[in-house]
Amino acid sequence: MDERITRWWLGGVLALAPGVAMAHTSELTPDTEREDHHHRPPEYDDPTLAVPPASGADPEYPLAVAFVPAHASNYTANGITDVEYVVVHTMQGYYAGSMSWFQNPSANVSAHYVMRSEDGEITQMVRHADRAWHVGGSNAVALGIEHEGFIAEPQWYTWETYRSSAQLARWLCDEHGLPIDREHVVGHVELPNQTHTDPGALWDWELYMALVGDVVPQGRVEGVVIDRSMACTVTATADTWVKATIEDAADLEDTARCPVDAGTQLTYLHASTPMVGHARLHFDVEGSPCAGDLAREGFVWLGDLEGICEPQAMAAAGALVSLDGGVPVPVDALGHFALDGIAPGAYALDASGDDYGADMVPVDVEIYPGTRVVIGLDPQPGGAETTGGDPDPDPDSGTGGDLPGGTSPGSDGASATSSAEPDTGGSRGLPPGFGEGQDPGCGCIQGSRPRLAWLWPWLLLGLARRRAD
């Protein structure tokens, strides 16, 4: 076989989907639309093809670079009955070639989004209300993301692909009210009556779902307020790394990784829920031996840390937060809070409490995703205890506190409006070992601590009103 035919075969075009298909919650429509079988004339498998021009219409997804419409003969207008799945595909081909093929009226296939491997660039090709032709009888209930690459060549599944695709998948789930789990974020192979195996065994579902769950939804400012006197000090039990992402340290540039010798102590304000064996630590001032951004936050392998503290012991109990002088919101028992419906822009986030000094943190809210904040408050004399956080009863376990608890789906900031904890495991349609392997990332803001004496009259007035209520 030549290389193209080999890739076509490995893509599962003639293979039966393994395992038992997932239960479908809607009546299947007749298979009048096509499944994307990756049948393309050779000229569409040219990696040097130029990307087709954009239409000028705005894409629905805010981070998509353009809307490049598929040909009208390759999808069903207004054909989506109800969105039940976000479907992960592998193109078995190239970004520009797949886009061009979806614009060919002979293709009889399409997907809602296509993604480039090297940088995670996303282009929308079919509107959400329209039924793209990518998963046969499930087309009426599924939105599809086609990822550039070939399932037998793992180099196509880049960090940029996982990160960008996870943000898109999370946005689609939030937009259409889908739970963040493996019953609703699925591979092509997992839907009923498919003849494909994509995205294949080399797609890392654990990593992908951890990233999907870690995204802060659009328009949300979420975070945690910590009593700085209870900052947790952990010890590295082996030579390890503080990293900008959860990629293997060997795959990172020196500026994105910082070596930490065994025996080094790290002092953090907050630890995220576990993500592929790592936690994102938000360091206290001078709590990290690293420089630059890694002095503020970074991922560390949990198996190399001893002494993780319980988050409820570190929380600034009774603290209030408000955005630009808005209504103060109390934190929960873990110090978590979330503010929703925030328009893009620059804001000031104020945090205070009866037992604490005040802090103001500048917050920049992007169009998408939302913003995560970690704030440390200093206790005032006669206020909160200053004996330090309670260690995990079993520090060698690498878990404790938010590890893996918390009240937000894979993220640091909890909220009563957050969805359930994401399922990072395999789905019912997967054969044993499917999608396992590889070693996610996100950014947070840790506030400075200026002493804003002018805030005290306002704070005292607010607290008096609160007590009166």
C-alpha positions as CSV (number, residue, x, y, z in Angstrom):
1,M,0.0,0.0,0.0
2,D,1.1,3.6,-0.5
3,E,1.2,5.9,2.5
4,R,-2.2,7.5,1.7
5,I,-4.0,4.1,1.5
6,T,-2.2,2.9,4.6
7,R,-3.4,6.0,6.5
8,W,-6.9,5.5,5.2
9,W,-6.9,1.9,6.4
10,L,-5.6,2.8,9.8
11,G,-8.2,5.5,10.1
12,G,-10.8,2.7,10.5
13,V,-12.7,3.3,7.3
14,L,-13.2,-0.4,6.8
15,A,-13.0,-1.4,10.5
16,L,-15.9,-2.1,12.8
17,A,-16.1,0.0,15.9
18,P,-14.9,-2.1,18.9
19,G,-16.9,-2.7,22.0
20,V,-20.5,-2.0,22.8
21,A,-21.9,1.2,21.4
22,M,-23.1,3.9,23.7
23,A,-26.8,4.1,24.6
24,H,-28.5,6.8,22.6
25,T,-31.0,9.0,24.4
26,S,-32.9,10.0,21.3
27,E,-34.6,8.1,18.6
28,L,-32.1,7.7,15.8
29,T,-32.9,9.4,12.5
30,P,-32.6,7.4,9.3
31,D,-29.1,7.4,8.0
32,T,-29.8,9.7,5.1
33,E,-26.7,11.8,5.8
34,R,-23.2,10.6,5.5
35,E,-20.5,9.6,7.9
36,D,-17.2,11.2,7.2
37,H,-15.3,8.3,5.6
38,H,-12.3,10.4,4.7
39,H,-12.7,9.5,1.0
40,R,-10.9,12.4,-0.7
41,P,-9.4,12.8,-4.1
42,P,-5.6,12.8,-3.9
43,E,-5.3,16.6,-4.5
44,Y,-7.0,17.2,-1.1
45,D,-4.3,15.2,0.7
46,D,-1.7,17.8,-0.2
47,P,-0.3,19.4,3.0
48,T,0.7,22.5,1.1
49,L,-2.8,23.5,0.2
50,A,-3.9,27.0,1.1
51,V,-6.7,27.5,3.6
52,P,-9.9,28.6,1.8
53,P,-10.9,32.2,2.3
54,A,-13.3,33.2,5.1
55,S,-16.9,34.2,4.2
56,G,-16.8,37.4,6.3
57,A,-19.6,36.1,8.5
58,D,-18.8,35.8,12.2
59,P,-18.2,32.3,13.7
60,E,-20.3,31.3,16.7
61,Y,-17.4,30.2,18.8
62,P,-15.6,33.4,20.0
63,L,-12.1,31.9,19.5
64,A,-12.6,30.6,16.0
65,V,-10.6,32.5,13.5
66,A,-13.2,32.5,10.8
67,F,-16.4,31.0,9.4
68,V,-15.6,29.1,6.2
69,P,-18.9,27.6,5.1
70,A,-19.2,24.0,3.9
71,H,-21.1,23.6,0.7
72,A,-24.8,23.6,1.3
73,S,-25.2,20.1,-0.3
74,N,-23.0,18.7,2.5
75,Y,-25.2,19.4,5.5
76,T,-28.9,19.6,6.4
77,A,-30.0,23.2,7.1
78,N,-31.8,23.6,10.5
79,G,-31.4,19.8,11.0
80,I,-30.2,19.7,14.6
81,T,-33.0,18.4,16.8
82,D,-31.2,18.5,20.2
83,V,-27.5,18.6,21.0
84,E,-26.5,15.5,23.0
85,Y,-22.9,15.0,22.1
86,V,-19.7,16.8,21.3
87,V,-17.8,14.4,19.0
88,V,-14.0,14.2,18.7
89,H,-12.8,13.2,15.2
90,T,-9.5,12.8,13.5
91,M,-9.4,14.0,9.9
92,Q,-7.1,11.3,8.5
93,G,-5.9,14.3,6.5
94,Y,-4.8,17.9,6.6
95,Y,-6.4,21.1,7.9
96,A,-6.7,23.0,4.6
97,G,-7.4,19.9,2.5
98,S,-10.3,18.9,4.8
99,M,-11.8,22.4,4.7
100,S,-11.6,22.5,0.9
101,W,-13.2,19.0,0.7
102,F,-16.1,20.1,2.8
103,Q,-16.7,22.9,0.3
104,N,-16.8,20.5,-2.6
105,P,-20.4,19.6,-3.4
106,S,-19.3,16.0,-4.2
107,A,-18.1,15.4,-0.7
108,N,-21.4,14.7,1.1
109,V,-19.6,15.2,4.4
110,S,-18.9,18.1,6.8
111,A,-18.3,18.9,10.4
112,H,-19.1,22.0,12.5
113,Y,-15.4,22.8,13.3
114,V,-12.0,21.9,12.0
115,M,-8.7,22.4,13.9
116,R,-5.1,22.7,12.9
117,S,-2.6,20.6,14.8
118,E,0.5,22.9,15.1
119,D,-1.2,25.8,16.8
120,G,-4.8,24.7,17.6
121,E,-6.3,27.2,15.2
122,I,-10.1,26.6,14.8
123,T,-12.4,27.4,11.9
124,Q,-16.1,26.9,11.9
125,M,-17.7,25.4,8.8
126,V,-21.3,24.5,9.8
127,R,-23.7,26.5,12.1
128,H,-24.9,24.8,15.3
129,A,-28.5,24.8,14.1
130,D,-27.5,22.9,10.9
131,R,-26.9,19.1,10.8
132,A,-23.4,18.4,9.7
133,W,-22.8,15.0,8.1
134,H,-20.1,13.4,10.2
135,V,-21.6,10.6,12.3
136,G,-24.4,9.0,10.2
137,G,-27.5,8.3,12.1
138,S,-26.4,10.5,15.1
139,N,-25.9,13.6,13.1
140,A,-29.1,15.2,14.4
141,V,-27.8,15.2,18.0
142,A,-24.1,15.8,17.6
143,L,-21.7,18.7,17.0
144,G,-18.4,17.6,15.4
145,I,-14.8,18.7,15.8
146,E,-12.4,17.5,13.2
147,H,-8.7,17.4,14.3
148,E,-5.9,17.5,11.8
149,G,-3.8,14.4,11.7
150,F,-3.7,10.6,11.5
151,I,-4.7,8.3,14.3
152,A,-1.5,6.2,13.9
153,E,0.8,9.2,14.1
154,P,0.7,10.6,17.7
155,Q,2.7,13.7,16.8
156,W,-0.4,15.2,15.4
157,Y,-2.1,15.2,18.8
158,T,-0.1,18.2,20.1
159,W,-0.4,20.1,23.4
160,E,-1.9,23.0,21.3
161,T,-4.5,20.6,19.9
162,Y,-5.6,19.3,23.3
163,R,-5.7,22.7,24.9
164,S,-7.6,24.5,22.1
165,S,-10.0,21.6,21.5
166,A,-10.7,21.3,25.2
167,Q,-11.7,25.0,25.3
168,L,-14.0,24.5,22.3
169,A,-15.5,21.4,23.8
170,R,-16.2,23.1,27.1
171,W,-17.8,26.1,25.4
172,L,-20.0,23.8,23.3
173,C,-21.1,21.9,26.4
174,D,-21.8,25.1,28.3
175,E,-23.7,26.6,25.4
176,H,-25.9,23.6,25.0
177,G,-26.3,22.6,28.6
178,L,-24.3,19.3,28.4
179,P,-22.7,17.8,31.5
180,I,-18.9,17.8,31.4
181,D,-18.4,14.0,31.2
182,R,-17.5,11.1,28.9
183,E,-21.1,10.3,28.2
184,H,-21.5,13.6,26.3
185,V,-17.9,14.3,25.1
186,V,-17.2,11.3,23.0
187,G,-15.1,9.9,20.1
188,H,-16.5,9.1,16.7
189,V,-16.0,5.4,17.5
190,E,-18.3,5.6,20.5
191,L,-21.5,6.5,18.8
192,P,-23.9,3.8,17.5
193,N,-23.5,2.1,14.1
194,Q,-20.1,3.7,13.2
195,T,-17.4,2.2,11.0
196,H,-14.6,4.3,12.4
197,T,-12.0,4.0,15.2
198,D,-11.1,7.7,15.5
199,P,-9.7,9.5,17.4
200,G,-7.9,6.2,18.2
201,A,-6.1,4.7,21.0
202,L,-3.4,7.4,21.0
203,W,-5.8,10.2,21.8
204,D,-5.3,10.9,25.6
205,W,-8.8,11.1,27.0
206,E,-7.6,11.6,30.6
207,L,-5.6,14.6,29.6
208,Y,-8.4,16.0,27.4
209,M,-11.1,15.7,29.9
210,A,-9.0,17.2,32.7
211,L,-8.4,20.2,30.4
212,V,-12.1,20.4,29.5
213,G,-13.0,20.4,33.2
214,D,-10.4,23.0,34.1
215,V,-11.7,25.7,31.7
216,V,-13.4,28.6,33.4
217,P,-16.7,29.2,31.6
218,Q,-17.3,32.3,29.6
219,G,-18.1,35.4,31.6
220,R,-17.1,33.9,34.9
221,V,-14.6,35.2,37.5
222,E,-14.0,32.4,40.0
223,G,-11.4,31.8,42.6
224,V,-10.5,31.2,46.2
225,V,-9.7,33.4,49.2
226,I,-7.0,32.0,51.5
227,D,-5.9,33.0,55.0
228,R,-2.2,33.7,54.3
229,S,-1.2,32.6,57.8
230,M,-2.5,29.2,56.9
231,A,-0.4,28.8,53.7
232,C,0.7,25.2,53.3
233,T,4.3,24.2,53.1
234,V,5.1,20.9,51.3
235,T,8.4,19.1,50.8
236,A,9.7,17.6,47.5
237,T,10.5,14.0,48.2
238,A,12.4,13.6,44.9
239,D,14.0,15.7,42.3
240,T,11.0,17.2,40.4
241,W,9.8,20.2,38.4
242,V,7.5,23.2,38.6
243,K,6.0,23.4,35.1
244,A,3.9,25.8,33.1
245,T,1.8,22.9,31.7
246,I,1.2,19.2,32.4
247,E,3.3,18.2,29.5
248,D,6.4,16.1,30.2
249,A,9.2,18.3,31.4
250,A,11.4,16.9,28.6
251,D,9.0,18.5,26.1
252,L,9.1,22.0,27.6
253,E,11.5,24.9,27.0
254,D,13.6,25.9,29.9
255,T,11.5,29.0,30.5
256,A,8.4,26.7,31.0
257,R,10.1,24.4,33.6
258,C,12.0,24.9,36.8
259,P,14.0,22.1,38.5
260,V,13.3,21.5,42.2
261,D,15.7,19.4,44.2
262,A,14.6,16.7,46.6
263,G,14.1,18.2,50.1
264,T,13.1,21.6,48.8
265,Q,10.1,23.2,50.6
266,L,7.4,24.9,48.6
267,T,4.8,27.2,50.2
268,Y,1.5,27.5,48.4
269,L,-1.8,29.3,48.9
270,H,-4.0,26.8,46.9
271,A,-3.7,23.5,45.1
272,S,-6.1,22.6,42.2
273,T,-7.9,19.4,41.9
274,P,-5.7,16.7,40.4
275,M,-5.0,16.8,36.7
276,V,-3.3,13.7,35.3
277,G,-1.4,13.2,38.5
278,H,-0.5,16.9,38.9
279,A,-1.7,19.8,40.9
280,R,-1.4,23.4,40.0
281,L,0.1,25.2,43.0
282,H,-0.5,28.9,43.5
283,F,2.6,29.9,45.5
284,D,2.8,32.3,48.4
285,V,5.3,35.2,48.2
286,E,8.8,33.6,47.9
287,G,7.1,30.2,48.3
288,S,8.7,28.9,45.1
289,P,12.4,28.6,44.2
290,C,11.6,29.5,40.6
291,A,11.6,32.8,38.7
292,G,9.2,34.6,36.5
293,D,5.7,33.2,36.1
294,L,6.7,29.9,37.8
295,A,7.4,31.8,41.0
296,R,3.7,32.5,41.2
297,E,2.1,29.3,39.9
298,G,3.0,26.0,38.3
299,F,2.2,22.3,38.0
300,V,3.9,19.8,40.2
301,W,3.7,16.0,40.1
302,L,1.7,15.0,43.3
303,G,3.7,11.9,43.8
304,D,6.8,14.1,44.5
305,L,5.2,16.1,47.3
306,E,4.6,15.4,50.9
307,G,2.4,17.4,53.3
308,I,-0.5,18.6,51.2
309,C,-2.9,20.5,53.5
310,E,-6.7,20.4,53.8
311,P,-8.3,23.3,51.9
312,Q,-10.9,24.0,54.5
313,A,-8.2,24.7,57.0
314,M,-6.6,27.3,54.7
315,A,-9.8,29.1,53.6
316,A,-10.4,32.7,54.8
317,A,-13.6,31.9,56.6
318,G,-16.2,34.6,56.4
319,A,-14.5,36.5,53.6
320,L,-16.4,38.6,51.1
321,V,-15.6,39.4,47.5
322,S,-17.0,42.0,45.2
323,L,-16.3,43.2,41.7
324,D,-15.9,46.9,41.1
325,G,-17.8,47.8,44.2
326,G,-20.7,45.4,43.4
327,V,-22.7,43.4,45.9
328,P,-20.3,41.4,48.2
329,V,-20.4,37.7,47.8
330,P,-19.4,35.3,50.6
331,V,-16.9,32.6,50.0
332,D,-17.9,29.0,50.8
333,A,-16.3,26.7,53.4
334,L,-13.3,26.1,51.1
335,G,-12.8,29.8,50.3
336,H,-14.3,29.4,46.9
337,F,-16.5,32.0,45.0
338,A,-17.8,32.5,41.5
339,L,-19.2,35.6,39.8
340,D,-21.1,35.0,36.5
341,G,-22.3,37.2,33.7
342,I,-19.2,39.4,33.6
343,A,-18.6,41.3,30.4
344,P,-15.0,41.4,29.0
345,G,-12.9,44.2,30.4
346,A,-10.7,45.3,33.3
347,Y,-12.0,45.2,36.8
348,A,-11.0,45.5,40.5
349,L,-11.8,42.5,42.7
350,D,-12.1,43.5,46.4
351,A,-11.7,40.9,49.2
352,S,-12.1,41.5,52.9
353,G,-13.4,39.9,56.1
354,D,-14.0,40.7,59.8
355,D,-10.8,38.9,60.7
356,Y,-8.7,40.1,57.8
357,G,-7.2,43.1,56.1
358,A,-8.6,44.1,52.7
359,D,-7.0,43.3,49.4
360,M,-7.7,44.6,45.9
361,V,-6.8,42.5,42.8
362,P,-6.9,43.8,39.2
363,V,-8.8,41.3,37.0
364,D,-8.8,41.2,33.2
365,V,-11.8,39.3,31.8
366,E,-11.3,38.0,28.3
367,I,-14.0,37.2,25.8
368,Y,-13.4,33.5,26.5
369,P,-12.5,31.7,28.7
370,G,-13.3,33.3,32.1
371,T,-10.8,34.3,34.8
372,R,-9.4,32.4,37.8
373,V,-8.1,34.2,40.8
374,V,-6.3,33.2,44.0
375,I,-6.2,35.8,46.8
376,G,-4.3,35.6,50.1
377,L,-5.6,37.8,53.0
378,D,-3.5,38.7,56.1
379,P,-5.3,38.1,59.4
380,Q,-5.7,41.0,61.8
381,P,-4.7,40.9,65.5
382,G,-7.3,39.1,67.5
383,G,-8.8,37.5,64.4
384,A,-8.1,34.3,62.6
385,E,-5.7,31.6,64.0
386,T,-2.2,31.6,62.7
387,T,-1.0,28.1,63.4
388,G,-0.7,26.9,59.8
389,G,-2.8,24.6,57.7
390,D,-3.6,21.1,58.8
391,P,-1.7,18.5,56.8
392,D,-3.3,15.7,55.0
393,P,-3.7,12.7,57.3
394,D,-1.9,10.7,54.7
395,P,0.6,13.0,53.0
396,D,2.3,10.2,51.1
397,S,-0.9,9.6,49.2
398,G,-0.5,12.7,47.1
399,T,-4.1,13.7,47.8
400,G,-6.0,15.8,50.3
401,G,-8.0,18.9,50.5
402,D,-9.0,19.8,46.9
403,L,-7.2,16.6,45.8
404,P,-9.6,15.4,44.4
405,G,-12.5,17.1,46.2
406,G,-13.6,20.7,45.7
407,T,-17.0,21.9,44.5
408,S,-16.2,23.0,40.9
409,P,-15.6,20.8,37.9
410,G,-11.9,20.3,37.8
411,S,-11.2,23.9,38.5
412,D,-10.0,26.0,41.5
413,G,-13.0,28.2,42.1
414,A,-16.2,26.5,43.4
415,S,-19.7,27.7,42.8
416,A,-23.2,26.5,43.3
417,T,-23.7,27.2,39.6
418,S,-20.8,24.8,38.6
419,S,-21.6,21.5,36.9
420,A,-20.7,18.1,38.2
421,E,-17.1,16.8,38.5
422,P,-15.9,15.8,35.0
423,D,-15.6,12.1,34.2
424,T,-12.0,11.6,33.0
425,G,-12.3,7.9,32.4
426,G,-13.2,5.8,29.4
427,S,-16.7,5.6,28.1
428,R,-18.8,2.4,27.6
429,G,-17.9,2.0,24.0
430,L,-14.1,1.8,24.7
431,P,-12.0,-1.3,24.6
432,P,-9.6,-1.9,27.5
433,G,-6.8,0.5,27.5
434,F,-8.4,2.8,24.9
435,G,-7.0,6.4,25.1
436,E,-4.5,5.7,27.9
437,G,-1.0,7.3,28.0
438,Q,0.8,10.7,27.8
439,D,1.1,13.3,30.5
440,P,-3.0,20.1,31.0
441,G,-2.5,23.6,31.9
442,C,-4.2,26.9,32.7
443,G,-3.3,30.2,34.1
444,C,-4.4,32.0,37.2
445,I,-3.9,35.3,38.9
446,Q,-2.5,35.7,42.4
447,G,-3.2,39.1,43.8
448,S,-0.8,41.5,45.2
449,R,-1.5,42.8,48.7
450,P,-1.5,46.6,48.7
451,R,-2.8,48.1,51.9
452,L,-5.8,50.2,50.9
453,A,-6.7,52.1,54.1
454,W,-9.2,54.2,52.2
455,L,-11.4,51.0,51.7
456,W,-12.1,50.6,55.5
457,P,-15.0,53.1,55.8
458,W,-16.7,51.4,52.9
459,L,-16.1,48.0,54.2
460,L,-17.3,48.8,57.7
461,L,-20.5,50.3,56.3
462,G,-21.1,47.2,54.2
463,L,-20.6,44.9,57.1
464,A,-22.9,46.9,59.3
465,R,-25.6,46.7,56.7
466,R,-25.0,43.0,56.3
467,R,-25.4,42.5,60.1
468,A,-28.6,44.6,60.0
469,D,-30.0,42.4,57.3
